[in-house]
Amino acid sequence: MRAPKRPMHAVSLWVRRQPPKVKAFLAVVAGMAALVLLRVIVHDHDNLFVAAEAVHSIGICVLIYKLTKEKTCAAVHSIGICVVLICKLILMKEET
C-alpha cells in the first residue's frame, strides 16, 4: 500500500513533468496573480517599494551564492530585475 502523496509534492511533480512552454505559461500566470494580489493587499505603496528593494537584495545574495557554489547564475538575475521593475512601475503609476 502506497503512502498518500502530499498535495504540494504532487503539484511540484506535475509541474516538473510539463514541457518548457507550459512551465513558462504557468510562471507568467503566477506572476500576474502575484501582482494582482499585491495591488489588492498593499495600501501604503511605500511598503511596496521597500519590499521590492528587499527582493532585489535577496536576488543579489542568491546570485552571489550561485556564482560561488555552482559557477553559474542562469535565469535568477532576470527574474529579480523583472520583479523590481514591475514594483517600481506600480509605484510610479500611483504617484501620478
C-alpha positions, 0 to 999 in steps of 0.5 A: 500500500502506497503512502498518500502523496502530499498535495504540494509534492504532487503539484511540484511533480506535475509541474516538473513533468510539463514541457518548457512552454507550459512551465513558462505559461504557468510562471507568467500566470503566477506572476500576474496573480502575484501582482494582482494580489499585491495591488489588492493587499498593499495600501501604503505603496511605500511598503511596496517599494521597500519590499521590492528593494528587499527582493532585489537584495535577496536576488543579489545574495542568491546570485552571489551564492550561485556564482560561488557554489555552482559557477553559474547564475542562469535565469535568477538575475532576470527574474529579480530585475523583472520583479523590481521593475514591475514594483517600481512601475506600480509605484510610479503609476500611483504617484501620478 
